[in-house]
Amino acid sequence: MSEDDKLIDLNAERAKRVHELNDKRLNEVRQAFEQAMPLGKVKKKSKSKPKKR
């Protein structure tokens, strides 16, 4: 039983590692996209009365 405690689930560890790599790649792409096309601050529309003609 003591040996069973030391066993590592390789499939679970690999899945975690792949997930971390995918997150890292996603963050890199997101940062590159933000540099290429930065998101501007949202401008609030004024709620003025329409012009009378």
Sine and cosine of phi, psi and omega as CSV:
sin_phi,cos_phi,sin_psi,cos_psi,sin_omega,cos_omega
0.00,0.00,-0.53,0.85,-0.03,-1.00
-0.91,0.41,-0.52,0.86,0.03,-1.00
-0.95,0.32,-0.54,0.84,0.01,-1.00
-0.91,0.42,-0.52,0.86,0.01,-1.00
-0.92,0.39,-0.48,0.88,-0.06,-1.00
-1.00,0.04,-0.17,0.99,-0.02,-1.00
-0.93,0.37,0.60,-0.80,0.00,-1.00
-0.91,-0.41,0.72,-0.70,0.06,-1.00
-0.98,0.21,0.98,-0.19,-0.09,-1.00
-0.91,0.43,-0.58,0.82,0.02,-1.00
-0.90,0.44,-0.67,0.74,0.01,-1.00
-0.92,0.38,-0.66,0.75,0.01,-1.00
-0.90,0.43,-0.65,0.76,0.02,-1.00
-0.91,0.41,-0.66,0.75,0.01,-1.00
-0.88,0.47,-0.66,0.75,0.04,-1.00
-0.89,0.45,-0.67,0.74,-0.03,-1.00
-0.91,0.41,-0.68,0.73,0.02,-1.00
-0.89,0.46,-0.65,0.76,0.01,-1.00
-0.88,0.47,-0.69,0.73,0.01,-1.00
-0.90,0.43,-0.64,0.77,0.03,-1.00
-0.91,0.42,-0.65,0.76,0.03,-1.00
-0.91,0.42,-0.65,0.76,0.05,-1.00
-0.89,0.46,-0.67,0.74,0.01,-1.00
-0.89,0.46,-0.72,0.70,0.00,-1.00
-0.89,0.45,-0.66,0.75,0.01,-1.00
-0.89,0.46,-0.68,0.73,0.02,-1.00
-0.90,0.44,-0.63,0.77,0.03,-1.00
-0.90,0.45,-0.69,0.72,0.01,-1.00
-0.90,0.43,-0.66,0.75,0.00,-1.00
-0.89,0.46,-0.68,0.73,0.02,-1.00
-0.91,0.42,-0.66,0.75,0.03,-1.00
-0.89,0.45,-0.65,0.76,0.01,-1.00
-0.91,0.42,-0.66,0.75,0.01,-1.00
-0.92,0.40,-0.55,0.84,0.05,-1.00
-0.94,0.33,-0.64,0.76,-0.03,-1.00
-0.94,0.33,-0.67,0.74,-0.02,-1.00
-0.72,-0.70,0.99,0.14,-0.04,-1.00
-0.90,0.43,0.60,-0.80,0.02,-1.00
-0.99,0.16,0.85,-0.53,0.03,-1.00
-0.98,0.20,0.32,-0.95,0.05,-1.00
-0.94,0.33,0.60,-0.80,-0.04,-1.00
-0.96,0.29,0.81,-0.59,0.02,-1.00
-1.00,0.03,0.70,-0.71,0.02,-1.00
-0.99,0.10,0.70,-0.71,0.05,-1.00
-0.98,0.19,0.69,-0.73,0.03,-1.00
-0.97,0.22,0.59,-0.80,-0.02,-1.00
-0.99,-0.15,0.87,0.50,0.01,-1.00
-1.00,0.01,0.32,-0.95,0.00,-1.00
-0.95,0.31,0.58,-0.82,0.04,-1.00
-0.92,0.39,0.50,-0.87,-0.02,-1.00
-0.93,0.37,0.64,-0.77,0.06,-1.00
-1.00,0.00,0.67,-0.74,0.00,-1.00
-0.94,-0.34,0.00,0.00,0.00,0.00
